[in-house]
Amino acid sequence: MMLQRLTLCSRIPLCAPRHTCRLLTRPLTQAPQGRATGSPFAHRGELRQAKRIVVKLGSAVVTRGDECGLALGRLASIVEQVAMLQNQGREMMIVTSGAVAFGKQRLRHEILLSQSVRQALHSGQNQLKDMSLPVLEARACAAAGQSGLMALYEAMFTQYSTCTAQVLVTNLDFHDDQKRQNLNSTLQELLRMNIVPIINTNDAVVPPPEPNIDLQGVISIKDNDSLAARLAVEMKADLLIALSDVEGLYNSPPGTDDAKLIDIFYPGDQQSITYGTKSRVGIGGMEAKVKAALWALHGGTSVVIANGTHPKVTGHVITDIVDGKKVGTFFSEIKPAGPTVEQQTEMARNSGRTLASLHPDQRSEIICHLAELLTERKDEILVANKMDMDLAISAGNLPPAMLNRLSLSTAKLNSLAIGLQQIAVAAQDSVGRVLRRTRVAHSLELEQITVPIGVLLVIFEARPDCLPQVSALAIASGNALLLKGGKEAANTNRVLHQLTQEALSLHSIKEAVQLVSTREEVEDLCRLDKVIDLIIPRGSSQLVRDIQRAAKGIPVLGHSEGICHVYVDAEASVDKVIKIVRDSKCDYPAACNSMETLLIHRDILRTPLFDQIIDTLRNERVKIHAGPRFASYLTFSPSEAKSLRTEYSDLECCLEVVDSMQEAVDHIHKYGSSHTDVIITENENTAEQFLQKLDSACVFWNVSSRFADGYRFGLGAEVGISTARIHARGPVGLEGLLTSKWVLRGDGHTVADFSEHGTMKYLHENLPVGNSAVND
């Protein structure tokens, strides 16, 4: 329906009555503050502060592929975003192309209609012969298209109660000081009245483009790129968004083999760019856009060049840029001292390949050296950790559980060192291990061997002990590693990363483990699908959910919730029930393997065992939330659970009643998170059915749910617990960071011999498997 309205609006003649809308004087308290100084923003995250924004719509964005007519759907989504930002209190201006294309559509329609009428009169019949269209002059098309283009914009913005005003300019208007002042005054007044100015070059009268010479550092208006840059600087805009038909600025023409999108472009990097041809429409090109962007940047306006034509991003490209997300190419005057995250990932991948090719003894040596450094340099680590703890305590925004995770001690470091030594032993038989060996045919041997996954991105919150653990597992498995830690542990993480790189330097691969210390948002890291192979979040369920939602095309190893159940069967032992329930809930309530729901067999109600369970939980100060069925048995029940699918992560749990083991399994399948679930019973047959029927990552019989842990499983350490159905499940240690590849060895004379039915003739003789491909 919206597009139908817009199609009708595109045909509105110049004399049609204009829509009315309210004029509002902008309340100053609603708007973002903008820049504190006249300098452009240094980082993408600061773009959220942009108050005055110029959006430049290139010809390729505004027009259809046939260059005759406008891309209405695309324009509608852009208008929606501009109106939304305007209603947030920002001052929006649009520099638009499209008048020529719109006029060309109208003039062609009129010419075709005129020719068909004349031909029908001349021939005396209704059949029309082939008609050829004359070449349409651009200025005439612009004159015919300006009014319709503006009527279209006005109709679109009216849908959001936003007023617009048309401003036509030429290069000569900027050479006359009086005209420049008048233009500035007009635009300032329109912005003050909450009106969106829509600006375009007056192509109906504009002279031919001037030679490519600017006047004493002042950019001349040759196209809408230079117009947008000039206006942005004249109006002291905070941000210029230039939308085109490419993702941004590439180091070489897009589509070539080595072309890479440049995330941040700095003045002085022009020599590293090879420009291609300009877009299918318009008179500019990427070189003109870069020149205009650098001129605007020098004038104090931040610039982003992005794609406004991609159907998957057009609907939010402008708002994403203003939100500081990694979209297009951001122009910045401040070049960071260190490498970008893309460069860090590339360095990690290159060094990771060397790491994977080392002998197992060499990888073990690196890990053992890191374990030694943790104890030898403990004073340095603890000083940095005290700085983080003091900052966190003074800020007062971390709960006690997170402060406990943030804190390191000599005992913790010694325990870490022991865990790393266990990993070093496991590293002897990891990469290059032969899983299967088969003689496929005479002189043709097939092997399946373990190999690293590639580049891992591990995102962890205030838990610095995670850094050496995960680093050791990555080294043992031959994986490159990118680490993004919480800012709460910044000082501790920096020291631990330095020690890790010192250990890696034993074999000249210190860059295999990288710590991301730039202002990268987690969501931006999750978009690096071309360089990162696996994301492992370590932290709260909210962190895991956010990363799973943000990751595009990159697998995420982890669990978003730990809704663990303990089912007490009718034939359970009293002593075992009390010990397991207490440990599962009270040992560490914030852990993901802590019990969140206690299921009780109906026959246990109103028995001494039930009373003991309740007394135990009350003595431990556990708040009980009654499930709907349990509440129906009680006259005065505890507070009823708001949901049976709740992860409390505290001294709270849900208690519900079931009639049988099968009903307990059904309940867990419906409300659980496939993490860890427990049955307590003395009936072996009932236990075995529970273990067989339940498809959680960890299923226990007469064992506390807290045993779902890498150390307790004998894995040495874990990178997390996965509830995924593929790859690794449960506590993920060294094995979970490996995949495999197939290696086929022949003598050069064997060819694939297929039968007439298409089936290869082979021997399929299984051969003994050695310890590793390296040792074989």
HELIX and SHEET records of a PDB file:
HELIX    1   1 MET A    2  CYS A    9  1                                   8    
HELIX    2   2 LEU A   28  GLN A   30  5                                   3    
HELIX    3   3 ARG A   44  GLN A   49  5                                   6    
HELIX    4   4 SER A   59  VAL A   62  1                                   4    
HELIX    5   5 LEU A   72  ASN A   87  1                                  16    
HELIX    6   6 ALA A   99  SER A  123  1                                  25    
HELIX    7   7 ALA A  138  THR A  158  1                                  21    
HELIX    8   8 ASN A  171  HIS A  175  1                                   5    
HELIX    9   9 ASP A  177  ARG A  192  1                                  16    
HELIX   10  10 ASN A  224  GLU A  234  1                                  11    
HELIX   11  11 GLN A  270  SER A  272  5                                   3    
HELIX   12  12 MET A  286  HIS A  298  1                                  13    
HELIX   13  13 VAL A  317  VAL A  322  1                                   6    
HELIX   14  14 VAL A  341  SER A  357  1                                  17    
HELIX   15  15 PRO A  360  GLU A  376  1                                  17    
HELIX   16  16 LYS A  378  ALA A  395  1                                  18    
HELIX   17  17 PRO A  400  LEU A  406  1                                   7    
HELIX   18  18 THR A  410  ALA A  426  1                                  17    
HELIX   19  19 ALA A  427  ASP A  429  5                                   3    
HELIX   20  20 CYS A  466  SER A  477  1                                  12    
HELIX   21  21 LYS A  487  ALA A  489  5                                   3    
HELIX   22  22 ALA A  490  LEU A  504  1                                  15    
HELIX   23  23 SER A  505  HIS A  507  5                                   3    
HELIX   24  24 LYS A  510  ALA A  512  5                                   3    
HELIX   25  25 VAL A  522  LEU A  525  1                                   4    
HELIX   26  26 SER A  541  ALA A  550  1                                  10    
HELIX   27  27 VAL A  574  CYS A  586  1                                  13    
HELIX   28  28 ARG A  602  ILE A  604  5                                   3    
HELIX   29  29 PRO A  608  ASN A  619  1                                  12    
HELIX   30  30 PRO A  628  SER A  632  1                                   5    
HELIX   31  31 MET A  661  TYR A  671  1                                  11    
HELIX   32  32 GLU A  684  LYS A  693  1                                  10    
HELIX   33  33 SER A  705  PHE A  707  5                                   3    
HELIX   34  34 GLU A  735  LEU A  737  5                                   3    
SHEET    1   A 8 CYS A 163  VAL A 169  0                                        
SHEET    2   A 8 ILE A 195  THR A 201  1                                        
SHEET    3   A 8 GLU A  91  THR A  96  1                                        
SHEET    4   A 8 ARG A  52  LEU A  57  1                                        
SHEET    5   A 8 LEU A 239  SER A 244  1                                        
SHEET    6   A 8 SER A 302  ASN A 307  1                                        
SHEET    7   A 8 THR A 329  PHE A 331 -1                                        
SHEET    8   A 8 ILE A 264  PHE A 265  1                                        
SHEET    1   B 4 LEU A 738  GLY A 746  0                                        
SHEET    2   B 4 LEU A 444  PRO A 452 -1                                        
SHEET    3   B 4 VAL A 434  ALA A 441 -1                                        
SHEET    4   B 4 GLU A 765  ASN A 766 -1                                        
SHEET    1   C 4 VAL A 513  LEU A 515  0                                        
SHEET    2   C 4 ALA A 480  GLY A 485  1                                        
SHEET    3   C 4 VAL A 455  PHE A 460  1                                        
SHEET    4   C 4 LEU A 534  ARG A 538  1                                        
SHEET    1   D 6 LYS A 623  ALA A 626  0                                        
SHEET    2   D 6 GLU A 652  VAL A 658  1                                        
SHEET    3   D 6 MET A 595  HIS A 601  1                                        
SHEET    4   D 6 CYS A 564  VAL A 568  1                                        
SHEET    5   D 6 THR A 676  ILE A 680  1                                        
SHEET    6   D 6 CYS A 698  TRP A 701  1                                        
SHEET    1   E 2 GLY A 720  SER A 722  0                                        
SHEET    2   E 2 GLY A 730  VAL A 732 -1                                        
END                                                                             
